[in-house]
Amino acid sequence: MSVDEIFQTMRDLVSEQFAMEPAEVTMDTSFEEDLGADSVDLVELVMAMEEEFDMGEANEDELAGLKTVGDAVNFVASKLK
C-alpha cells in the first residue's frame, strides 16, 4: 500500500470521526489544533487505524509523536513495511 493510498484511507477515517468533509483533511491537519481532538478521540482513531490497516496494536510510546494526519500516515506506512 502506497503512502498516498494510506492517506486516502486515513482521510476518510478522520473525516468520519470528526464529522468533516474529506477534502478538508490534509497531511498537515493537526489533531489537537485543527480538529480539537482529545485523548479519547485519538484512542478511537488509533483503534480505527489498527482495524482498518490490520497492523496490530500500537504502543503508547509510538503514538505520542502523532500530532498530524501526516504523522499518522507515516506511522502506518512504517508498520506495513
NUKE-714859 format. One record per atom (N, C-alpha, C): x, y, z. Coordinates in steps of 0.001 Angstrom, whole numbers, plus 500000, padded with zeros to 6 digits. Layout:
! NUKE-714859
XYZ/...
This chain:
! NUKE-714859
500848498816500000/500000500000500000/500889501241500000/500628502164499084/501456503370498983/501059504395500056/501954505349500264/501675506422501223/500411507173500798/500238507371499489/499051508075499003/497775507287499306/497829505979499119/496662505135499434/496353505155500928/497415505134501738/497228505205503190/496577506538503545/497053507631502928/496472508942503201/494997508983502829/494635508433501673/493230508437501250/492353507751502301/492807506601502782/492051505857503790/492022506619505110/493171507178505503/493257507945506752/492361509170506691/492316509818505525/491461510994505356/489998510615505588/489590509461505073/488214509003505279/487946508721506756/488902508069507432/488730507769508860/488601509058509671/489492510005509408/489495511270510156/488223512062509875/487836512156508610/486642512950508275/485387512344508886/485332511014508934/484181510356509539/484152510583511049/485291510412511707/485330510550513162/485082511977513636/485569512949512862/485450514342513291/484366515107512527/483502514377511819/482342514953511124/482721516159510267/483609515903509313/484026516965508405/484166516401507002/484302517280506031/484462516855504646/485868516285504441/485988515174503720/487318514613503457/488268515614502804/487742516496501967/488586517485501276/489260518444502253/488714518569503461/489281519473504462/490480518857505182/490686517563505020/491759516866505719/492997516824504832/494122517325505358/495392517292504631/496438516589505489/497610516383504912/498712515779505671/499120516677506840/498875517977506722/499275518930507760/498199519173508806/497039518549508655/495957518740509625/496410518247510992/496346519136511979/496752518805513353/495549518241514113/495779517123514781/494677516509515526/494155517434516619/495055518030517399/494617518872518511/494215520265518061/495088520927517281/494831522324516913/493703522478515895/493711521660514847/492716521814513783/491419521065514055/491528519909514710/490351519064514910/489801519115516336/490555519702517250/490116519767518638/490053518404519301/490897517480518833/490870516112519352/491409516058520776/490740515261521604/491255514996522948/491793513563522965/492252513120524122/492881511799524190/491908510682523819/490638510838524159/489642509817523813/489464509749522299/489391510911521650/489273510954520189/490452510236519538/491642510486520066/492840509895519474/492877508385519685/492448507927520854/492399506475521101/491422505819520122/490266506441519925/489279505899518981/489839505873517563/490556506923517185/491141506974515854/492199505886515683/493040505718516698/494081504686516633/493445503296516526/492385503061517261/491707501763517178/491157501553515763/490616502602515175/490105502502513800/491255502245512822/492403502890513050/493574502672512195/494058501228512302/494153500735513521/494625499364513735/493728498360513015/492429498601513085/491475497700512433/491517497849510912/491494499080510444/491452499347509007/492695498832508285/493860499034508899/495116498664508247/495642497306508713/494920496662509631/495290495331510121/496771495284510514/497152496234511382/498571496378511712/498906495978513146/497960495390513844/498236495021515228/498147496226516138/498371495991517408/498200497052518395/499451497916518490/499259499229518469/500376500168518602/500600500458520080/501856500717520456/502098501049521865/502071502562522083/501915502960523339/501730504375523655/502915505239523253/504132504696523376/505318505473523005/505281505857521534/504868504921520688/504788505191519250/503734506253518954/502652506228519688/501526507112519411/501736508528519918/502630508703520880/502852510023521469/503312511042520430/503994510588519379/504509511503518371/503541511833517250/502348511277517295/501382511526516224/500619512818516486/501049513868515820/500421515182516009/499566515601514821/499910515095513635/499185515478512423/498738514230511660/497873514437510703/497445513330509842/498664512741509135/499583513592508703/500799513119508047/501626512211508941/501716512568510234/502432511710511192/501782510325511237/500461510314511277/499733509051511365/499918508225510083/499904508896508930/500110508206507655/501491507566507616/502507508332508016/503873507808508020/504033506671509024/503349506771510164/503392505710511168/502803504424510591/501654504524509948/501029503343509347/501934502765508261/502505503635507431/503397503178506356/504569502391506933/505122502856508049/506261502142508656/505826500800509229/504601500730509719/504092499484510289/503798498440509205/503473498899508010/503068497982506938/504244497473506105/505433497976506398/506614497533505611/506993496107505964/
